[in-house]
Structure formats: C-alpha cells, structure tokens
Amino acid sequence: MDKLRRLSVQWVRYEILVHFPEDGRMLPVSVRPTDTMKDLRVHLVKLGVTSWKKYFFYNGVQLGEHETIKSVNIKDGSVILLVSNARKHMVPCLGNSSRTLGQETGV
C-alpha cells in the first residue's frame, strides 16, 4: 500500500500561482509535490519568464533551490512570490517561523 501511495504522488498535480509583484502579474503553473524550486524555475523559463537572480517566497520565507513543493507545505491553489530584490520585500513572517523575508537565522 505504501508503494502505491508513493507512486500516486508522481501523478498528483497542484495548480499554483506565481505572483510577480514588480508588474502585478499572476501566472498559473501546474507542479508536482516532488518538484523543487529549481524545477519550477525551469518551468517558468519554458513559459518565457526569466527568473534569473530572482527569489521565491512562500508564507514569508525565502525558498531554497532544492526545497520541494511538499517539503514547504505548498498546496493546490497556493501563491508563491517571485521577486528580484529580496531586501525590498522584507516583512515579518506570520506563523511559527523565526525567519523573515530575505533574512535567515541560525536557529
């Protein structure tokens, strides 16, 4: 049963939105829970969106290139920010995280 559950994850797709605050656009993207932020970046490039020197944020936390959609709890219908200047978008996090946008702690 566990093997079946792991195989079904490959077929699950989430429809998320990538928000570009610089120009106010929101782009719908279909991702798998096992996709990394790097995979998402490649997908955006295929759609004609440059993501070079831009940063992904979700729930006030900057996402690393190798974090998966599942590991950062992104769900169907979620909105991810893609910003070019992380410091410009520094705001306190909501929730239990001790990090803020553009700033990581050693905790």
C-alpha positions in Angstrom: 0.0 0.0 0.0 2.9 2.4 0.8 4.4 1.7 -2.6 1.1 2.6 -4.2 0.9 5.8 -2.2 4.4 6.8 -3.3 3.6 6.1 -7.0 0.4 8.1 -6.8 2.4 11.2 -5.7 4.0 11.3 -9.1 0.6 11.8 -10.7 -0.7 14.4 -8.3 -0.6 17.9 -9.7 -1.1 21.2 -7.9 -2.3 24.3 -9.6 -0.4 27.2 -8.0 0.0 30.9 -8.9 3.4 32.6 -9.2 3.0 36.3 -8.4 5.3 38.9 -9.9 4.9 42.0 -7.7 7.1 44.2 -10.0 4.4 44.2 -12.7 1.4 42.8 -10.8 1.1 39.6 -13.0 0.0 36.2 -11.6 0.9 33.2 -13.7 -0.9 29.8 -13.1 1.6 26.9 -13.1 1.0 23.1 -12.7 3.5 21.4 -10.4 4.0 18.0 -8.7 4.7 17.7 -4.9 8.1 16.3 -5.7 9.2 19.3 -7.9 11.9 21.5 -6.5 12.1 25.3 -6.7 14.7 24.7 -9.4 12.2 22.6 -11.4 9.7 25.5 -11.0 12.3 27.9 -12.2 13.0 25.8 -15.3 9.2 25.5 -16.0 8.9 29.3 -15.8 11.7 29.7 -18.3 9.9 27.4 -20.7 6.9 29.7 -20.4 9.1 32.6 -21.4 9.5 34.1 -17.9 13.1 34.9 -16.8 13.8 34.0 -13.2 17.5 34.8 -13.2 18.6 36.5 -9.9 15.0 36.3 -8.6 13.9 34.7 -5.3 10.9 32.6 -4.4 9.0 33.3 -1.2 6.1 31.4 0.4 4.4 32.4 3.7 7.1 35.0 4.3 10.0 32.6 3.9 12.6 32.6 1.2 12.7 29.2 -0.5 15.9 27.4 -1.4 16.6 25.9 -4.8 16.4 22.3 -3.6 13.4 22.5 -1.4 10.4 20.6 -2.8 6.8 21.8 -3.1 5.8 19.2 -0.5 8.6 20.0 2.0 7.5 23.7 2.3 3.8 22.7 2.5 2.7 24.3 -0.7 -0.8 23.1 -1.6 -3.2 23.3 -4.5 -4.2 27.0 -5.0 -1.2 28.5 -3.2 0.5 31.7 -4.3 4.3 31.9 -4.5 6.1 35.3 -4.8 8.9 35.7 -7.3 10.9 38.9 -6.6 14.0 40.4 -7.9 15.1 42.2 -4.8 14.6 40.2 -1.5 15.5 43.1 0.7 12.8 45.3 -0.8 10.2 42.7 0.3 11.3 42.2 3.9 8.3 41.9 6.1 7.9 39.9 9.3 6.7 36.3 8.9 3.4 35.1 10.0 3.1 31.8 11.8 5.6 29.8 13.8 8.7 30.6 11.7 11.5 32.7 13.3 12.7 33.9 9.8 11.7 37.0 7.9 11.8 37.6 4.2 15.3 37.9 3.0 16.8 37.0 6.4 17.7 33.6 7.7 18.6 32.8 11.3 20.9 30.1 12.6 18.0 28.5 14.6 
